Amino acid sequence: MGPINLALREMRRRAGRFVILVGAVTVLVFFLLFQQALLGGLVSEFVGALRNNDADGFVYGELARDNLQASVVAPDTVAAVGAVDGVRQAGPVGVGTFTASVSAPAPDDRRDVTLFGYELGGPGGPDNVTDGRLPQAPGEALASDAGAGFAVGDTVELADGGTISIVGVGDELSFSVTPTLFVSFDTYAQARTAQNPDASMVPPSAVAVWVDQGADPAAVMAAIDAAVPGVDALTRTQAADEAPGVASVQQSFSVILLLGWLTVGTVIGFFFLILTTQKLPQLTLLRAMGVHTAELAGAVATQIVIVVAAGFALGALGTTQALSGGSSGLNASLSGGDLGSAAAILGVLAAIALAVSAWRIRGLDPVDAVDQGADL
Amino acid sequence: MSVATRELRRRPGRFAFVGIALALLSTLLLLLGGLLDGLVLGSTGAFRAQDAPVFVYSADAQDSFLRSRITPAERDQIAAAPGVTGTAGLGLTLDAGRLEGTTGTDNLLDLAVMGYEQGTNVLPAPPGPGEAYADAALQDDGVTEGSTILVGLGEIPVRVVGFVDDTSYLLQPALWVDLDTWRQVQTASRPDAAVADGVVQVVLVDGTGTPESLVTAVDDATGGATSSLTRDEAIFSLPGTAEQNATFTALIGTTIFVVGLITSLFFILLTVERRSLYAAMKALGVGTGALVRWSMLQALLVAGTAFVLGGLVTLGLAQALAGQIPLLLEPTRAVVTFVLLLATAAIGSLIPLRRIIRIDPASAIS
């Protein structure tokens, strides 16, 4: 009987314990993939509007501490930034959260929305439109598609006054975990004034920058910091990665994922080691009868592959089902890359588990089978 | 009992698998719980510091503190509502500042500047203009009693006259000032969100009757211009609090389930391995109950040891990641985790019960 048949027959005869192991791997894979998706979703919801922005960099007020919502710059900062060598174009950006509802075609409940105002045709706009087009006039918006239910053709009414027409939708453009509407800076400023009648002025939150063709954004941001007082210039990547919450969320989830994968490795490795240990007398006898170590290791390998593959498939299926059900409340999804890297990690852990069991099998002395027989 | 503990002492390697797995899972549980506590408690301190049973927001603010505005006229209506015995205003600016005499962005302090007009069990009565009670977390940044902090774009000087504990808002330590000082800061730092004299963001309401009846009375009295919440509702309405709670609770629940699964898997294997031993013991008159207690005791001892190891690893991680993640290790969380771990391990060890019952003592000699 070949190693594969031997492995399969044992799994059929002792189905219960293998089912439980598959169950454990399934739950752990579900747990880890779900967290991976949550992490991606959270980061995307926090700073998607920055990550998928066409600006090469953003210039914040120095008190902002990398937080666009806390940033305020003086209106003349836009011109000062635009005059720095290496800057092709600079434009104001305004960010604020407002209460809004869709008034047409079908009215719905009020919700929070973030208005991301930028100079139309200038830096600061979204760069991945999936439906419709970019706004071209005040009162138009491109909406983030974060499950908020905005669609091209909707009319959005702001609670404090003003209406906005949705002319486009884009993926992963949310900001601060709220649906986001990219509008002209003037539209943003009008909404801000309506929201705060006591406002003395509406300064930009930040300055969005396009750098010259071929220029290094990091070098241009450093030049802006040196030339313009009271600002903190960040490349687009820095603005997204250093935003409050993002780094700590990524770090927290990294630790959790690392512990989770260690647990998966421990469970798979030790379970098969225990199984191998329990079968040592039988395996010794098989060695004495001429079955080669590689064949016995092959049987264990077959079982590991089946258990791991089944656990991974079921875990991935469960995760995609849970995510499609929207149970996380976030725009979380699993990419092919996420699944591929999880499968690769699991493959490495399975290989380690096999190596440990194979090492135990390799140490068997066929002569011990005779001793066991003598004991009997 | 002596058999169970003796086996653990003589063959600890046999239990290494489940011990290491449970230690890792204990670490995971403590980290998840610590993150939840760090995020939720670090975000809600400023609200938990209030004694008032009802928080009143403007209706179009969607329960957002930062967007809410209550005018003096609305406040008068709130005060006149049936059952209301007192009102107090609250205002907030999320800002930055620096200790007087320091320069550079590295010396900036994250601040939640809270304007208030009523002392509580946590907060003394409001300080004088230009003075503040600082959250104790600011002491880590070098703030001491008597320090002057230059707040916001207007670099408004605020002198610290004392400290209060656990009053952060969205992980930013609070600086508690009187309402006029807060308005100065808000208008200078956020000219697009300036507030006029007499305007506050939230009104805290004290009164007779239940919080729910006060909520109804206030919102009726203002003709729907306000949206009132009970204190607990207000705490959970803070951005992200409910979502964080739900997400982390689900992750903790899943981890507990995995603990049960792994423990049961291990004890099923152990029962298979011990079948002949159990048969012999049954033949010698040992009851099924004693054998089950043997397994359960081992599960409890392994889980307890794993928890200690996991706790030590968590403390090490907390030291290594201090300041990088919002981890808060609370003794009550540790106790709850310990109890949950032991209970789940005990239940997991009972899964092979049916197999133990079915072992025939006669098989010891067959």
HADDOCK unambig.tbl for C-alpha pairs under 7 A between the chains (distance, minus, plus):
assign (segid A and resid 20 and name CA) (segid B and resid 265 and name CA) 6.52 0.50 0.50
assign (segid A and resid 24 and name CA) (segid B and resid 258 and name CA) 6.71 0.50 0.50
assign (segid A and resid 24 and name CA) (segid B and resid 261 and name CA) 6.17 0.50 0.50
assign (segid A and resid 24 and name CA) (segid B and resid 262 and name CA) 6.76 0.50 0.50
assign (segid A and resid 27 and name CA) (segid B and resid 258 and name CA) 6.85 0.50 0.50
assign (segid A and resid 62 and name CA) (segid B and resid 105 and name CA) 6.71 0.50 0.50
assign (segid A and resid 63 and name CA) (segid B and resid 96 and name CA) 5.70 0.50 0.50
assign (segid A and resid 70 and name CA) (segid B and resid 95 and name CA) 6.70 0.50 0.50
assign (segid A and resid 99 and name CA) (segid B and resid 60 and name CA) 6.58 0.50 0.50
assign (segid A and resid 99 and name CA) (segid B and resid 61 and name CA) 6.49 0.50 0.50
assign (segid A and resid 99 and name CA) (segid B and resid 62 and name CA) 6.60 0.50 0.50
assign (segid A and resid 159 and name CA) (segid B and resid 60 and name CA) 6.26 0.50 0.50
assign (segid A and resid 192 and name CA) (segid B and resid 192 and name CA) 6.76 0.50 0.50
assign (segid A and resid 196 and name CA) (segid B and resid 192 and name CA) 6.89 0.50 0.50
assign (segid A and resid 196 and name CA) (segid B and resid 193 and name CA) 5.56 0.50 0.50
assign (segid A and resid 198 and name CA) (segid B and resid 194 and name CA) 5.63 0.50 0.50
assign (segid A and resid 198 and name CA) (segid B and resid 195 and name CA) 5.76 0.50 0.50
assign (segid A and resid 198 and name CA) (segid B and resid 196 and name CA) 6.10 0.50 0.50
assign (segid A and resid 199 and name CA) (segid B and resid 191 and name CA) 5.69 0.50 0.50
assign (segid A and resid 199 and name CA) (segid B and resid 192 and name CA) 4.64 0.50 0.50
assign (segid A and resid 199 and name CA) (segid B and resid 193 and name CA) 5.40 0.50 0.50
assign (segid A and resid 199 and name CA) (segid B and resid 194 and name CA) 4.92 0.50 0.50
assign (segid A and resid 200 and name CA) (segid B and resid 191 and name CA) 5.72 0.50 0.50
assign (segid A and resid 200 and name CA) (segid B and resid 192 and name CA) 6.39 0.50 0.50
assign (segid A and resid 200 and name CA) (segid B and resid 194 and name CA) 7.00 0.50 0.50
assign (segid A and resid 201 and name CA) (segid B and resid 191 and name CA) 5.87 0.50 0.50
assign (segid A and resid 201 and name CA) (segid B and resid 192 and name CA) 5.43 0.50 0.50
assign (segid A and resid 202 and name CA) (segid B and resid 191 and name CA) 6.70 0.50 0.50
assign (segid A and resid 202 and name CA) (segid B and resid 192 and name CA) 4.63 0.50 0.50
assign (segid A and resid 203 and name CA) (segid B and resid 192 and name CA) 6.78 0.50 0.50
assign (segid A and resid 248 and name CA) (segid B and resid 324 and name CA) 5.94 0.50 0.50
assign (segid A and resid 248 and name CA) (segid B and resid 325 and name CA) 4.88 0.50 0.50
assign (segid A and resid 251 and name CA) (segid B and resid 325 and name CA) 6.84 0.50 0.50
assign (segid A and resid 252 and name CA) (segid B and resid 325 and name CA) 6.15 0.50 0.50
assign (segid A and resid 256 and name CA) (segid B and resid 28 and name CA) 6.34 0.50 0.50
assign (segid A and resid 259 and name CA) (segid B and resid 24 and name CA) 6.34 0.50 0.50
assign (segid A and resid 259 and name CA) (segid B and resid 28 and name CA) 6.49 0.50 0.50
assign (segid A and resid 263 and name CA) (segid B and resid 21 and name CA) 5.59 0.50 0.50
assign (segid A and resid 263 and name CA) (segid B and resid 24 and name CA) 6.20 0.50 0.50
assign (segid A and resid 266 and name CA) (segid B and resid 17 and name CA) 6.96 0.50 0.50
assign (segid A and resid 266 and name CA) (segid B and resid 21 and name CA) 6.13 0.50 0.50
assign (segid A and resid 267 and name CA) (segid B and resid 21 and name CA) 6.69 0.50 0.50
assign (segid A and resid 270 and name CA) (segid B and resid 17 and name CA) 5.55 0.50 0.50
assign (segid A and resid 278 and name CA) (segid B and resid 273 and name CA) 6.89 0.50 0.50
assign (segid A and resid 328 and name CA) (segid B and resid 247 and name CA) 6.97 0.50 0.50
